[in-house]
């Protein structure tokens, strides 16, 4: 009878443990949104708050969210998402991060201090800002084989009626692109201040004095043919966006897909308000 009793009640152990875990962590009202667990025949396991635990037969998942007791929590989260570092804050981070790289050849702005963990210091990697290729004829062959002088899977087309920009050119997908795919780089001549022309975009905050930018009016890549989205499709939405990143220590403007893009779709950007007023009207 005792054996049958334990066999019958063993299946209830995960439920009892999950209830205890919720109340131990502060209850549903204090922040836990839901909990999922999966058990098999073996129910002997321990619980640690907020961490996945497993043995050969059991996996326990505990998911927590921020409490909704404070109505201002959403505003606080949104304000954190938009946080940007000042120039001094970013330089402090660089100095701090430099401790985790080999300091034998110190570059400008690197820290001169030693890492607090001497054992870790012995195995620190060299800091680089781009990929390194073998310094040999074989390395040159690898680079030549990997080089792509043209953007992949895109096609420049003349726009036909009833397209609002009929007679001009646009850039279209020749293959399927997935959300967050990088279409390629927006290249051009680098300028500072407000010397850019009709095909210009900025590498830095435009409000900064002598902000750097690139102008593809006289030279550029396929991305220069991406049109402004307004009035072109029934959905009237963009499907790509410009994002600035750093490659080989310098700013680069990358075109990133905002959603899946099918074959034959035109790539569309949102131009700045100033551009629209000056050139489109």
C-alpha positions as CSV (number, residue, x, y, z in Angstrom):
1,X,0.0,0.0,0.0
2,X,2.8,2.4,0.9
3,X,4.5,1.7,-2.5
4,X,1.2,2.2,-4.4
5,X,0.7,5.5,-2.5
6,X,4.1,6.9,-3.5
7,X,3.6,5.8,-7.1
8,X,0.3,7.5,-7.3
9,X,1.5,10.8,-5.7
10,X,4.9,11.0,-7.4
11,X,3.3,12.6,-10.5
12,X,2.1,15.5,-8.3
13,X,5.6,16.4,-7.1
14,X,6.5,18.7,-10.0
15,X,3.3,20.7,-9.5
16,X,3.9,21.1,-5.8
17,X,7.5,22.1,-6.4
18,X,6.5,24.7,-9.1
19,X,4.0,26.3,-6.7
20,X,6.6,26.5,-4.0
21,X,9.1,28.1,-6.5
22,X,6.6,30.7,-7.5
23,X,5.8,31.8,-4.0
24,X,9.4,31.6,-3.0
25,X,10.3,34.0,-5.7
26,X,7.6,36.5,-4.7
27,X,4.4,35.2,-6.3
28,X,2.8,35.9,-9.6
29,X,1.9,39.4,-8.7
30,X,5.5,40.2,-7.9
31,X,6.9,39.4,-11.3
32,X,6.5,35.9,-12.6
33,X,4.4,35.7,-15.7
34,X,4.5,32.0,-16.3
35,X,6.3,28.8,-15.7
36,X,6.8,25.7,-17.9
37,X,8.1,22.4,-16.8
38,X,8.6,19.0,-18.4
39,X,9.1,15.8,-16.4
40,X,9.5,12.1,-17.1
41,X,9.8,9.2,-14.7
42,X,12.4,10.7,-12.4
43,X,11.2,13.7,-10.3
44,X,14.2,14.0,-8.0
45,X,15.8,17.3,-8.8
46,X,16.7,20.7,-7.2
47,X,15.4,24.1,-8.1
48,X,17.5,27.3,-8.4
49,X,15.7,30.5,-9.2
50,X,15.8,31.7,-12.8
51,X,18.1,28.9,-14.0
52,X,17.4,25.9,-16.2
53,X,18.2,22.7,-14.4
54,X,18.4,19.2,-15.7
55,X,19.3,15.6,-15.0
56,X,19.0,12.6,-17.2
57,X,15.2,12.7,-17.1
58,X,14.1,16.2,-16.0
59,X,14.3,19.7,-17.4
60,X,12.8,22.6,-15.5
61,X,12.3,26.0,-17.0
62,X,11.4,29.1,-15.0
63,X,10.7,32.3,-16.8
64,X,10.3,35.6,-15.1
65,X,9.3,39.1,-16.2
66,X,9.4,42.5,-14.7
67,X,6.6,43.2,-12.2
68,X,3.6,45.2,-13.5
69,X,3.0,46.7,-10.1
70,X,4.5,50.0,-11.2
71,X,2.7,51.6,-14.2
72,X,5.9,53.5,-15.1
73,X,7.9,50.3,-15.8
74,X,7.3,50.3,-19.5
75,X,8.4,54.0,-19.8
76,X,11.6,53.1,-17.8
77,X,12.4,50.2,-20.2
78,X,11.8,52.3,-23.3
79,X,14.1,55.0,-21.9
80,X,16.9,52.5,-21.3
81,X,16.6,51.2,-24.9
82,X,17.4,54.6,-26.3
83,X,20.4,55.2,-23.9
84,X,23.5,56.4,-25.7
85,X,27.0,56.8,-24.2
86,X,28.8,60.1,-24.2
87,X,32.2,60.4,-25.7
88,X,33.9,60.2,-22.3
89,X,31.8,57.2,-21.3
90,X,32.7,55.4,-24.4
91,X,36.4,56.1,-24.0
92,X,36.2,54.8,-20.4
93,X,34.7,51.6,-21.7
94,X,37.5,51.2,-24.3
95,X,40.1,51.5,-21.5
96,X,38.2,48.9,-19.5
97,X,37.8,46.5,-22.3
98,X,41.4,46.8,-23.3
99,X,42.4,45.0,-20.1
100,X,41.1,41.8,-21.7
101,X,43.5,41.9,-24.6
102,X,47.2,41.6,-25.0
103,X,48.9,44.8,-23.9
104,X,52.4,44.1,-25.2
105,X,51.9,46.5,-28.1
106,X,49.9,49.3,-26.6
107,X,47.9,51.4,-29.1
108,X,46.7,54.9,-28.6
109,X,44.0,55.0,-25.9
110,X,44.8,51.6,-24.5
111,X,45.1,51.0,-20.8
112,X,48.6,50.7,-19.2
113,X,47.3,48.9,-16.2
114,X,47.6,45.1,-15.6
115,X,44.7,42.8,-15.5
116,X,43.8,41.9,-11.9
117,X,43.8,38.2,-12.8
118,X,47.5,37.4,-13.7
119,X,46.6,33.9,-14.9
120,X,44.1,35.4,-17.4
121,X,46.6,38.0,-18.5
122,X,48.9,35.2,-19.8
123,X,46.4,34.0,-22.3
124,X,45.0,37.3,-23.5
125,X,44.3,37.5,-27.3
126,X,45.7,40.2,-29.5
127,X,43.1,43.0,-30.3
128,X,42.3,43.5,-34.0
129,X,39.7,45.5,-35.8
130,X,39.3,43.3,-38.9
131,X,40.0,39.8,-40.1
132,X,43.7,38.9,-40.6
133,X,44.7,36.9,-43.7
134,X,47.8,34.7,-44.1
135,X,50.8,36.9,-45.0
136,X,51.8,34.8,-48.0
137,X,50.9,34.1,-51.6
138,X,48.3,31.6,-50.3
139,X,46.7,34.4,-48.2
140,X,46.5,36.6,-51.3
141,X,44.8,33.7,-53.2
142,X,42.3,33.4,-50.4
143,X,41.4,37.1,-50.4
144,X,41.0,37.0,-54.2
145,X,38.8,34.0,-54.0
146,X,36.6,35.6,-51.3
147,X,36.4,39.1,-52.8
148,X,33.0,40.2,-54.1
149,X,33.3,43.4,-56.1
150,X,29.5,43.6,-56.7
151,X,26.6,43.3,-54.3
152,X,25.0,39.9,-54.4
153,X,21.4,38.9,-55.3
154,X,20.3,42.4,-56.4
155,X,19.3,43.8,-59.8
156,X,19.2,47.4,-61.0
157,X,16.1,47.9,-63.2
158,X,14.5,50.8,-65.1
159,X,11.2,51.6,-63.6
160,X,8.2,51.3,-65.9
161,X,4.7,52.8,-65.7
162,X,2.6,52.8,-63.6
163,X,5.5,53.2,-61.1
164,X,5.5,56.7,-59.7
165,X,9.2,57.1,-60.7
166,X,8.8,55.6,-64.2
167,X,11.8,56.3,-66.3
168,X,14.2,56.3,-63.4
169,X,16.1,53.4,-61.8
170,X,15.5,51.2,-58.8
171,X,17.1,48.3,-56.9
172,X,15.2,44.9,-56.8
173,X,15.7,41.6,-55.1
174,X,17.0,38.8,-57.4
175,X,16.9,36.3,-54.6
176,X,15.1,35.9,-51.3
177,X,16.3,38.0,-48.3
178,X,15.5,37.3,-44.7
179,X,14.9,39.7,-41.9
180,X,18.2,41.2,-40.6
181,X,20.1,40.1,-43.7
182,X,22.8,42.7,-44.6
183,X,22.2,43.8,-48.2
184,X,25.5,45.5,-48.5
185,X,27.3,48.7,-47.9
186,X,26.3,52.2,-49.0
187,X,29.6,53.5,-50.5
188,X,30.5,56.9,-51.7
189,X,32.9,59.8,-51.4
190,X,33.5,60.9,-47.8
191,X,32.8,64.5,-46.9
192,X,32.4,66.6,-43.8
193,X,30.1,69.4,-42.8
194,X,27.2,69.9,-45.3
195,X,29.2,69.3,-48.5
196,X,27.1,66.3,-49.5
197,X,24.9,66.2,-52.6
198,X,21.8,64.4,-53.7
199,X,23.1,60.9,-52.9
200,X,24.6,61.7,-49.5
201,X,24.0,60.1,-46.1
202,X,25.8,60.5,-42.8
203,X,28.4,58.4,-40.9
204,X,27.9,60.4,-37.7
205,X,25.2,62.4,-36.0
206,X,24.3,65.1,-38.4
207,X,23.9,67.6,-35.6
208,X,27.6,67.3,-34.7
209,X,30.0,69.9,-36.0
210,X,31.8,68.7,-39.2
211,X,29.9,65.5,-39.2
212,X,31.2,62.9,-41.7
213,X,29.1,61.5,-44.5
214,X,29.3,59.7,-47.8
215,X,28.0,60.9,-51.1
216,X,27.3,58.4,-53.9
217,X,26.5,60.9,-56.6
218,X,29.6,60.5,-58.6
219,X,30.8,57.1,-57.4
220,X,29.1,54.4,-55.4
221,X,27.6,50.9,-55.2
222,X,24.3,49.4,-56.2
223,X,22.7,50.7,-53.0
224,X,22.7,54.2,-54.4
225,X,19.7,53.2,-56.5
226,X,17.4,52.4,-53.5
227,X,14.4,54.8,-53.7
228,X,12.3,56.5,-51.1
229,X,9.3,54.4,-50.0
230,X,6.6,57.0,-50.0
231,X,3.8,56.4,-52.6
232,X,5.5,53.5,-54.3
233,X,3.6,50.5,-52.8
234,X,0.1,50.1,-51.5
235,X,1.6,49.1,-48.1
236,X,3.6,52.3,-48.2
237,X,6.4,51.0,-45.9
238,X,10.1,50.6,-46.0
239,X,11.8,47.2,-46.1
240,X,15.4,48.1,-45.5
241,X,17.2,50.5,-43.2
242,X,20.6,52.2,-43.0
243,X,22.7,51.3,-39.9
244,X,26.2,52.6,-39.1
245,X,28.8,50.2,-37.9
246,X,32.6,50.1,-37.7
247,X,34.9,48.0,-40.0
248,X,38.7,48.4,-39.9
249,X,38.2,51.2,-37.3
250,X,36.1,53.3,-39.7
251,X,32.4,54.0,-40.0
252,X,30.5,52.1,-42.6
253,X,26.8,52.5,-43.6
254,X,25.2,49.1,-44.0
255,X,21.8,48.4,-45.6
256,X,19.8,45.9,-43.4
257,X,16.6,44.1,-44.2
258,X,13.7,45.0,-41.9
259,X,11.6,42.0,-42.9
260,X,11.7,39.1,-45.3
261,X,12.0,40.3,-48.9
262,X,10.8,38.1,-51.8
263,X,12.2,37.9,-55.4
264,X,11.1,40.8,-57.5
265,X,10.5,43.2,-54.6
266,X,11.9,46.7,-54.8
267,X,14.2,47.8,-51.9
268,X,12.8,50.9,-50.3
269,X,14.4,53.3,-47.7
270,X,13.0,56.2,-45.7
271,X,14.9,59.3,-46.7
272,X,15.4,62.1,-44.2
273,X,12.8,64.8,-43.9
274,X,15.3,67.4,-45.1
275,X,16.1,65.4,-48.2
276,X,12.4,64.9,-49.0
277,X,11.7,68.7,-48.6
278,X,14.7,69.7,-50.8
279,X,14.6,67.1,-53.6
280,X,11.2,65.4,-53.6
281,X,8.8,68.1,-52.2
